[in-house]
Amino acid sequence: MLADIQRELGDAAGAEASYGEALEIASTCAEVPRASVAGARTQLATLLDFSQREADAAPLYEQAIEDYEALDPPEFEASAQLRNNLAMIYKGLGRFALAEQHYLKALELLEARRGRDSEDVGSIYNNLGSLYYTAGFAGQAREMFTEALEIRARLLGPDHPDVAQSHSNLATACHELQDDPAALGHFEQGLLILEKHAKDDPAAYEAVALDYLALLESLDEGKKAAALKKRMEKVLA
């Protein structure tokens, strides 16, 4: 498809126009398979999403989800991924109830087909945790982050950066719930993992280390904070 080539070449405006023309033709031609229409809508929605035009992408994601779920047989895994994307948009727009609705449906669809041993399932639990935390429900966030951590550690191993991310997220939720001992423990575990990957991703290490440091300083743990600063300097040198 011309739009795909334009997109690969970085011509976002041209790709958008071509996808739009393809959809207009498809909508007036009964012979075009609905799966092809869903694919074109998905491509255009993704293009708009990555171009930070989330409000324009959202209705296209909605239509593509409807298309995929109406196929015979339905393509529920494709619709689950789109629901995850759409939920992230709604979260960014502050429409938390809609975001939760799509995350939960995506989770239901994926768990029914893959069980809990799926990286995508772990990612959705993590995203749900982020949603609940942003919406002010730290207790629910902690539950979701814990689920994500367990799945990721089991599938990816205890030293994977995604496991570190889950520890960091849990630390933040625990601190919000005034469980600072647990928060400190999760920050430490996350940082130990990220130290092993610091050469590849120093920014991720530094971000978690700074959050950890801020918590130590807020708790008047001066000696531990000073030790962490020296540790950071050594790792980031």
DRENNUVEX-569131 format. One record per residue (C-alpha): residue number from 1; residue in one letter; x, y, z. Coordinates in pm, whole numbers. Layout:
residues N
+-----+----+--------+--------+--------+
!   i ! aa !   east !  north !     up !
+-----+----+--------+--------+--------+
! NUM !  A !      X !      Y !      Z !
...
+-----+----+--------+--------+--------+
END
This chain:
residues 237
+-----+----+--------+--------+--------+
!   i ! aa !   east !  north !     up !
+-----+----+--------+--------+--------+
!   1 !  M !      0 !      0 !      0 !
!   2 !  L !    126 !    347 !    -93 !
!   3 !  A !     45 !    479 !    254 !
!   4 !  D !    274 !    219 !    414 !
!   5 !  I !    563 !    327 !    191 !
!   6 !  Q !    499 !    694 !    265 !
!   7 !  R !    494 !    618 !    635 !
!   8 !  E !    823 !    429 !    614 !
!   9 !  L !    975 !    728 !    434 !
!  10 !  G !    858 !    965 !    707 !
!  11 !  D !    590 !   1133 !    495 !
!  12 !  A !    323 !   1137 !    766 !
!  13 !  A !     98 !   1384 !    584 !
!  14 !  G !    110 !   1183 !    263 !
!  15 !  A !     47 !    858 !    450 !
!  16 !  E !   -251 !   1009 !    630 !
!  17 !  A !   -401 !   1125 !    301 !
!  18 !  S !   -346 !    786 !    138 !
!  19 !  Y !   -494 !    593 !    430 !
!  20 !  G !   -792 !    829 !    426 !
!  21 !  E !   -848 !    775 !     54 !
!  22 !  A !   -824 !    398 !     98 !
!  23 !  L !  -1082 !    405 !    376 !
!  24 !  E !  -1316 !    624 !    172 !
!  25 !  I !  -1300 !    380 !   -119 !
!  26 !  A !  -1345 !     81 !    111 !
!  27 !  S !  -1653 !    233 !    272 !
!  28 !  T !  -1828 !    250 !    -65 !
!  29 !  C !  -1716 !    -90 !   -195 !
!  30 !  A !  -1883 !   -396 !    -47 !
!  31 !  E !  -1620 !   -625 !   -200 !
!  32 !  V !  -1342 !   -496 !     25 !
!  33 !  P !  -1297 !   -744 !    314 !
!  34 !  R !  -1379 !   -601 !    654 !
!  35 !  A !  -1044 !   -726 !    782 !
!  36 !  S !   -870 !   -502 !    527 !
!  37 !  V !  -1078 !   -205 !    637 !
!  38 !  A !   -989 !   -278 !   1000 !
!  39 !  G !   -622 !   -295 !    907 !
!  40 !  A !   -633 !     40 !    727 !
!  41 !  R !   -813 !    203 !   1019 !
!  42 !  T !   -555 !     59 !   1257 !
!  43 !  Q !   -266 !    194 !   1051 !
!  44 !  L !   -419 !    540 !   1029 !
!  45 !  A !   -506 !    543 !   1400 !
!  46 !  T !   -152 !    439 !   1490 !
!  47 !  L !     -7 !    707 !   1264 !
!  48 !  L !   -221 !    976 !   1427 !
!  49 !  D !   -149 !    839 !   1773 !
!  50 !  F !    228 !    859 !   1723 !
!  51 !  S !    184 !   1206 !   1573 !
!  52 !  Q !     34 !   1314 !   1908 !
!  53 !  R !   -312 !   1353 !   1757 !
!  54 !  E !   -473 !   1122 !   2008 !
!  55 !  A !   -820 !   1275 !   1987 !
!  56 !  D !   -825 !   1204 !   1612 !
!  57 !  A !   -689 !    851 !   1660 !
!  58 !  A !   -944 !    746 !   1924 !
!  59 !  P !  -1255 !    710 !   1700 !
!  60 !  L !  -1052 !    518 !   1443 !
!  61 !  Y !   -934 !    276 !   1711 !
!  62 !  E !  -1297 !    238 !   1823 !
!  63 !  Q !  -1409 !    156 !   1468 !
!  64 !  A !  -1121 !    -86 !   1410 !
!  65 !  I !  -1203 !   -268 !   1736 !
!  66 !  E !  -1564 !   -303 !   1621 !
!  67 !  D !  -1443 !   -437 !   1284 !
!  68 !  Y !  -1206 !   -696 !   1433 !
!  69 !  E !  -1465 !   -822 !   1681 !
!  70 !  A !  -1729 !   -852 !   1407 !
!  71 !  L !  -1515 !  -1078 !   1187 !
!  72 !  D !  -1591 !  -1448 !   1153 !
!  73 !  P !  -1405 !  -1569 !   1349 !
!  74 !  P !  -1343 !  -1255 !   1555 !
!  75 !  E !   -983 !  -1136 !   1589 !
!  76 !  F !   -993 !  -1075 !   1961 !
!  77 !  E !   -616 !  -1054 !   2008 !
!  78 !  A !   -597 !   -769 !   1758 !
!  79 !  S !   -886 !   -590 !   1926 !
!  80 !  A !   -722 !   -640 !   2268 !
!  81 !  Q !   -407 !   -463 !   2151 !
!  82 !  L !   -612 !   -177 !   2009 !
!  83 !  R !   -810 !   -152 !   2332 !
!  84 !  N !   -480 !   -117 !   2518 !
!  85 !  N !   -373 !    163 !   2282 !
!  86 !  L !   -710 !    332 !   2313 !
!  87 !  A !   -702 !    309 !   2692 !
!  88 !  M !   -367 !    489 !   2696 !
!  89 !  I !   -521 !    768 !   2489 !
!  90 !  Y !   -821 !    800 !   2720 !
!  91 !  K !   -592 !    804 !   3023 !
!  92 !  G !   -395 !   1090 !   2868 !
!  93 !  L !   -720 !   1275 !   2801 !
!  94 !  G !   -828 !   1230 !   3163 !
!  95 !  R !  -1116 !    999 !   3070 !
!  96 !  F !  -1027 !    743 !   3334 !
!  97 !  A !  -1351 !    543 !   3332 !
!  98 !  L !  -1324 !    476 !   2958 !
!  99 !  A !   -956 !    389 !   2994 !
! 100 !  E !  -1036 !    139 !   3269 !
! 101 !  Q !  -1314 !    -13 !   3059 !
! 102 !  H !  -1082 !    -82 !   2766 !
! 103 !  Y !   -793 !   -208 !   2980 !
! 104 !  L !  -1021 !   -452 !   3161 !
! 105 !  K !  -1174 !   -578 !   2837 !
! 106 !  A !   -829 !   -620 !   2680 !
! 107 !  L !   -720 !   -814 !   2987 !
! 108 !  E !  -1028 !  -1036 !   2970 !
! 109 !  L !   -971 !  -1112 !   2601 !
! 110 !  L !   -601 !  -1191 !   2637 !
! 111 !  E !   -630 !  -1397 !   2955 !
! 112 !  A !   -905 !  -1605 !   2794 !
! 113 !  R !   -670 !  -1695 !   2508 !
! 114 !  R !   -323 !  -1697 !   2663 !
! 115 !  G !   -379 !  -1740 !   3033 !
! 116 !  R !   -166 !  -1534 !   3268 !
! 117 !  D !    168 !  -1640 !   3120 !
! 118 !  S !    189 !  -1359 !   2867 !
! 119 !  E !    408 !  -1051 !   2855 !
! 120 !  D !    117 !   -857 !   2704 !
! 121 !  V !   -102 !   -954 !   3000 !
! 122 !  G !    170 !   -833 !   3235 !
! 123 !  S !    194 !   -504 !   3046 !
! 124 !  I !   -180 !   -445 !   3073 !
! 125 !  Y !   -171 !   -508 !   3448 !
! 126 !  N !    111 !   -254 !   3466 !
! 127 !  N !    -88 !     -4 !   3259 !
! 128 !  L !   -393 !    -55 !   3481 !
! 129 !  G !   -177 !     14 !   3783 !
! 130 !  S !    -55 !    336 !   3626 !
! 131 !  L !   -413 !    437 !   3549 !
! 132 !  Y !   -532 !    372 !   3905 !
! 133 !  Y !   -233 !    557 !   4050 !
! 134 !  T !   -294 !    859 !   3827 !
! 135 !  A !   -664 !    854 !   3918 !
! 136 !  G !   -579 !    857 !   4290 !
! 137 !  F !   -643 !    492 !   4378 !
! 138 !  A !   -305 !    386 !   4514 !
! 139 !  G !   -439 !     69 !   4675 !
! 140 !  Q !   -573 !    -64 !   4346 !
! 141 !  A !   -256 !     50 !   4174 !
! 142 !  R !    -50 !   -155 !   4417 !
! 143 !  E !   -257 !   -465 !   4340 !
! 144 !  M !   -213 !   -424 !   3965 !
! 145 !  F !    160 !   -350 !   3990 !
! 146 !  T !    201 !   -661 !   4206 !
! 147 !  E !     28 !   -873 !   3943 !
! 148 !  A !    252 !   -725 !   3673 !
! 149 !  L !    564 !   -790 !   3880 !
! 150 !  E !    474 !  -1155 !   3940 !
! 151 !  I !    402 !  -1219 !   3572 !
! 152 !  R !    711 !  -1039 !   3447 !
! 153 !  A !    946 !  -1202 !   3697 !
! 154 !  R !    812 !  -1545 !   3607 !
! 155 !  L !    834 !  -1495 !   3231 !
! 156 !  L !   1134 !  -1266 !   3192 !
! 157 !  G !   1348 !  -1362 !   3490 !
! 158 !  P !   1424 !  -1155 !   3801 !
! 159 !  D !   1687 !   -934 !   3637 !
! 160 !  H !   1490 !   -799 !   3342 !
! 161 !  P !   1444 !   -419 !   3310 !
! 162 !  D !   1065 !   -463 !   3296 !
! 163 !  V !   1083 !   -631 !   3637 !
! 164 !  A !   1278 !   -329 !   3762 !
! 165 !  Q !   1005 !   -102 !   3625 !
! 166 !  S !    745 !   -299 !   3820 !
! 167 !  H !    950 !   -268 !   4140 !
! 168 !  S !    979 !    108 !   4085 !
! 169 !  N !    606 !    143 !   4022 !
! 170 !  L !    530 !    -59 !   4334 !
! 171 !  A !    765 !    160 !   4535 !
! 172 !  T !    576 !    470 !   4427 !
! 173 !  A !    238 !    317 !   4514 !
! 174 !  C !    364 !    190 !   4850 !
! 175 !  H !    496 !    535 !   4938 !
! 176 !  E !    160 !    688 !   4852 !
! 177 !  L !      2 !    435 !   5090 !
! 178 !  Q !    254 !    538 !   5360 !
! 179 !  D !    420 !    196 !   5352 !
! 180 !  D !    770 !    336 !   5324 !
! 181 !  P !    956 !     19 !   5432 !
! 182 !  A !    799 !   -163 !   5136 !
! 183 !  A !    868 !    135 !   4909 !
! 184 !  L !   1236 !    137 !   5005 !
! 185 !  G !   1260 !   -237 !   4946 !
! 186 !  H !   1113 !   -214 !   4599 !
! 187 !  F !   1332 !     82 !   4504 !
! 188 !  E !   1639 !   -112 !   4617 !
! 189 !  Q !   1541 !   -423 !   4422 !
! 190 !  G !   1464 !   -221 !   4111 !
! 191 !  L !   1791 !    -31 !   4135 !
! 192 !  L !   1996 !   -348 !   4176 !
! 193 !  I !   1847 !   -477 !   3852 !
! 194 !  L !   1901 !   -152 !   3664 !
! 195 !  E !   2263 !   -134 !   3776 !
! 196 !  K !   2322 !   -443 !   3563 !
! 197 !  H !   2179 !   -261 !   3260 !
! 198 !  A !   2309 !     90 !   3334 !
! 199 !  K !   2553 !     95 !   3043 !
! 200 !  D !   2270 !     22 !   2799 !
! 201 !  D !   2011 !    250 !   2961 !
! 202 !  P !   2167 !    497 !   3204 !
! 203 !  A !   1859 !    723 !   3192 !
! 204 !  A !   1634 !    451 !   3336 !
! 205 !  Y !   1884 !    384 !   3614 !
! 206 !  E !   1919 !    752 !   3698 !
! 207 !  A !   1543 !    813 !   3704 !
! 208 !  V !   1479 !    536 !   3957 !
! 209 !  A !   1786 !    627 !   4161 !
! 210 !  L !   1669 !    988 !   4190 !
! 211 !  D !   1322 !    879 !   4306 !
! 212 !  Y !   1485 !    648 !   4559 !
! 213 !  L !   1711 !    930 !   4675 !
! 214 !  A !   1418 !   1169 !   4714 !
! 215 !  L !   1238 !    918 !   4935 !
! 216 !  L !   1545 !    862 !   5153 !
! 217 !  E !   1589 !   1236 !   5197 !
! 218 !  S !   1221 !   1285 !   5282 !
! 219 !  L !   1262 !   1022 !   5556 !
! 220 !  D !   1573 !   1198 !   5693 !
! 221 !  E !   1788 !    898 !   5604 !
! 222 !  G !   2095 !   1115 !   5551 !
! 223 !  K !   2359 !    843 !   5566 !
! 224 !  K !   2172 !    616 !   5328 !
! 225 !  A !   2109 !    909 !   5092 !
! 226 !  A !   2478 !    999 !   5091 !
! 227 !  A !   2572 !    637 !   5022 !
! 228 !  L !   2324 !    624 !   4735 !
! 229 !  K !   2472 !    940 !   4581 !
! 230 !  K !   2818 !    783 !   4581 !
! 231 !  R !   2674 !    465 !   4435 !
! 232 !  M !   2507 !    664 !   4157 !
! 233 !  E !   2828 !    849 !   4075 !
! 234 !  K !   3015 !    521 !   4045 !
! 235 !  V !   2753 !    355 !   3825 !
! 236 !  L !   2705 !    657 !   3598 !
! 237 !  A !   3075 !    744 !   3569 !
+-----+----+--------+--------+--------+
END
